[in-house]
């Protein structure tokens, strides 16, 4: 079955995205793939993400919402065959260049883009919320990877109390990482708690906690937080993660928060696709994010 065409009245999310200098939302591709702890092709993420947008309409049948948010596509940061260390300035500067907008969306790429993304908002005024199965607190003495952006931010001077981590999975982390998080004052919310209480509820609580401490909030959506049965397109995804329904609900809630000024989507690897499940999931994530933003 073919997708409806524009001529038949199909207005898609892709129609909202383009060269729109005055748009309140910016989109930046960040195809970083080097120094990943697991081999893969996360650098293909931004292209696959853009390609799937025409398959989503602008209308939400459940709420009667018609999306009309304009999105400026700022293109991709130049990250081909670039290490996380060398990617710092291009990503930081790309985010900082969109500082006049209400929301900047960074599509990766591996999780190492989170550190420069936070710096793009300004380290001293920013809080970090992560939706991630992992702490990302590996030591940085052997260099920057997708396994240590949170540790790198702590090393840079981000206070642990200005970090909230949601969706941490059992048997996917170490005792040492957990102890480091607690010692730093990071708020830790496990996948079990998020499943029992609702990821959107827990995310709302942490956004309010961070709001009392920070001027702006950066959100890292490491998509391997989703249960691997519903999300095979990340090497780090595990069985028992959050449901995709909860992930979408939390995304909408996060997009609605006025202090959320930048978000990223990381660890999407199109080479691990089963059918088009991954692309359709990241496309729906973007729809939910924009729906939340439009409600501000």
C-alpha positions in Angstrom: 0.0 0.0 0.0 1.4 3.4 -1.0 1.4 6.4 1.3 -1.2 9.1 0.5 0.2 11.9 -1.6 0.0 15.6 -1.0 -2.4 15.8 -3.9 -4.9 13.7 -2.0 -4.8 15.9 1.0 -2.0 14.3 2.9 0.0 16.9 4.9 3.0 15.3 6.4 5.5 16.2 9.1 8.1 16.7 6.5 6.0 19.7 5.2 6.8 21.5 8.5 10.6 21.1 8.1 12.8 23.1 5.8 14.8 26.3 5.4 12.8 28.4 7.8 15.0 31.0 9.5 12.2 32.3 11.8 11.0 28.9 13.0 10.8 28.3 16.8 12.3 24.8 16.4 15.6 23.9 14.9 16.7 20.4 13.6 20.4 19.5 13.5 21.8 16.1 12.3 24.8 14.8 14.3 26.0 11.7 12.5 28.8 10.8 15.0 29.8 7.1 14.9 33.4 7.0 16.1 34.5 5.5 19.4 31.3 3.6 20.0 31.6 0.7 22.5 29.7 -1.5 20.2 30.2 -1.5 16.4 27.4 -0.1 14.3 26.2 2.6 12.0 24.6 5.3 14.1 26.0 7.8 11.6 23.1 6.7 9.3 20.5 7.9 11.8 19.9 11.5 10.6 19.4 10.5 7.0 17.0 7.7 7.9 15.2 10.0 10.3 14.6 12.7 7.6 13.6 10.1 5.1 10.7 8.7 7.2 9.0 12.0 8.0 6.8 12.1 4.9 5.1 9.0 6.2 3.6 10.9 9.2 0.6 13.1 9.0 0.3 16.3 11.0 -3.0 15.2 12.6 -3.3 13.4 16.0 -6.7 11.5 15.9 -6.6 10.9 19.7 -6.5 14.5 20.7 -7.7 16.3 17.6 -4.4 18.2 17.4 -3.2 19.5 14.1 0.5 20.2 14.1 1.6 23.5 12.7 5.1 24.0 14.3 7.6 25.3 11.8 11.0 23.5 12.0 14.2 25.0 10.6 16.5 22.2 9.2 20.0 23.4 9.9 21.6 20.4 8.1 24.2 18.1 9.5 27.2 18.9 11.6 30.4 17.8 9.8 31.2 14.7 11.8 32.3 12.1 9.2 35.2 9.9 10.6 35.5 12.4 13.6 36.2 11.3 17.1 34.1 12.5 20.0 36.9 14.8 21.2 37.1 16.4 17.7 33.3 16.5 17.4 33.0 18.7 20.5 33.3 22.1 18.8 31.2 21.4 15.7 28.3 20.0 17.8 28.6 22.7 20.5 28.7 25.5 18.0 25.8 24.1 16.0 23.6 24.0 19.1 24.7 27.4 20.2 24.0 28.9 16.8 20.3 28.1 17.4 20.2 29.7 20.8 17.5 32.2 19.6 15.0 29.4 19.1 12.7 27.9 21.7 13.8 24.3 21.0 16.8 22.6 19.3 16.5 19.0 18.2 19.8 17.1 17.7 19.5 13.8 15.9 22.4 11.4 16.2 24.6 9.7 16.0 25.9 8.0 19.1 25.6 9.2 22.6 28.8 11.1 22.7 27.0 14.1 21.1 25.2 14.7 24.4 28.2 16.4 26.1 28.8 19.1 23.4 25.0 19.5 23.1 24.8 20.5 26.8 27.7 22.9 26.3 25.9 24.5 23.4 23.2 25.7 25.9 25.9 26.8 28.5 27.1 24.4 31.1 26.7 26.8 34.1 22.9 27.3 33.5 21.8 23.8 32.2 20.4 20.7 33.8 20.5 17.3 32.1 17.7 14.7 32.0 18.6 11.4 30.4 16.3 8.6 29.3 18.8 5.8 29.0 19.3 2.2 30.0 22.9 3.1 31.0 24.6 5.5 33.4 27.2 6.5 30.8 29.7 7.0 33.7 32.7 5.1 32.3 36.0 6.7 33.1 37.4 9.1 30.6 41.1 8.4 31.1 41.1 6.3 27.9 39.3 9.0 25.9 35.8 10.0 25.1 33.3 7.4 23.9 29.5 6.9 23.7 29.8 5.3 27.1 31.0 8.3 29.2 29.2 11.5 28.2 27.7 12.0 31.7 31.1 11.3 33.3 32.7 13.8 30.9 30.1 16.4 31.9 30.8 15.8 35.6 34.5 16.3 34.8 33.6 19.5 33.0 32.0 20.9 36.1 28.3 20.0 35.8 27.0 19.4 39.3 25.6 15.9 39.8 22.5 17.3 41.5 21.6 18.9 38.1 21.5 15.5 36.4 18.5 13.2 36.4 18.7 9.7 34.9 15.6 7.7 34.0 15.2 4.1 32.8 18.4 2.5 34.2 18.3 -1.2 33.5 19.3 -4.1 35.7 22.2 -6.2 34.6 23.3 -3.6 32.1 25.3 -1.4 34.5 28.0 -1.9 37.2 27.9 -1.3 40.9 30.8 1.2 40.5 28.7 3.3 38.1 25.8 3.3 40.5 27.9 4.3 43.4 29.5 7.1 41.3 26.1 8.4 40.4 24.9 8.4 44.1 28.1 10.0 45.3 27.8 12.7 42.7 24.2 13.5 43.8 22.6 12.3 40.5 18.9 11.5 40.7 18.6 7.8 39.7 15.3 6.3 38.6 15.4 2.7 37.5 13.4 1.1 34.6 11.3 -0.8 37.2 10.2 2.4 38.9 9.5 4.0 35.5 7.4 1.0 34.4 5.4 0.9 37.7 4.7 4.6 38.0 4.8 5.6 34.4 7.8 7.1 32.5 5.9 10.3 31.8 5.1 10.7 35.5 8.7 10.2 36.6 9.9 12.5 33.8 7.6 15.2 35.0 8.8 14.9 38.6 12.4 15.2 37.5 11.8 18.1 35.2 10.3 20.0 38.1 13.2 19.1 40.3 15.7 20.3 37.7 13.6 23.5 37.0 14.3 24.6 40.6 18.0 24.3 40.0 18.6 25.4 36.4 17.6 28.0 33.9 17.3 25.6 31.0 17.2 21.8 30.6 18.8 19.5 28.0 17.2 16.1 27.4 19.1 13.1 26.1 16.8 10.5 24.6 19.1 7.5 24.3 16.6 5.3 22.5 18.1 2.1 23.8 15.9 2.8 26.9 13.1 1.1 25.0 12.5 -2.6 25.4 14.5 -4.5 22.7 11.4 -6.5 21.7 9.9 -3.2 20.5 13.2 -1.5 19.5 15.9 -3.7 18.0 17.7 -0.8 16.2 20.2 0.0 19.0 23.1 -2.3 20.0 22.6 -1.4 23.6 18.9 -2.0 23.9 17.9 -4.9 26.3 14.8 -6.9 27.0 12.8 -5.4 29.8 13.2 -1.8 28.9 10.4 0.8 28.9 7.5 0.3 26.5 7.4 2.3 23.3 4.0 3.7 24.4 5.5 5.0 27.7 8.5 6.5 25.7 6.1 8.4 23.4 4.0 9.7 26.4 7.1 10.9 28.2 8.4 12.5 25.0 5.2 14.5 24.7 5.4 15.6 28.4 9.0 16.6 28.0 8.3 18.6 24.8 5.7 20.6 26.7 8.0 21.8 29.4 9.0 25.4 28.9 12.6 25.0 30.3 13.5 22.2 27.8 15.5 24.1 25.3 17.4 21.3 23.5 17.0 17.5 23.1 18.9 14.8 21.4 18.0 11.4 20.0 21.0 9.0 20.2 22.0 5.4 19.5 19.6 4.8 16.6 21.4 2.4 14.2 19.5 1.9 10.9 21.7 -1.1 10.0 19.9 -3.0 12.8 16.5 -2.4 11.4 13.8 -5.1 11.4 11.7 -4.0 8.5 11.1 -0.2 9.1 10.3 -0.4 12.8 13.2 1.8 13.8 12.6 4.6 11.3 8.9 4.6 12.2 9.7 4.8 15.9 12.0 7.8 15.6 9.5 9.5 13.3 6.7 9.1 15.8 9.1 10.3 18.6 9.5 13.6 16.6 5.8 13.9 16.2 5.3 13.5 19.9 8.0 16.0 20.7 6.5 18.6 18.4 3.0 18.0 19.8 4.3 18.6 23.3 6.1 21.7 22.2 3.0 23.1 20.4 1.1 22.9 23.7 3.4 25.2 25.5 
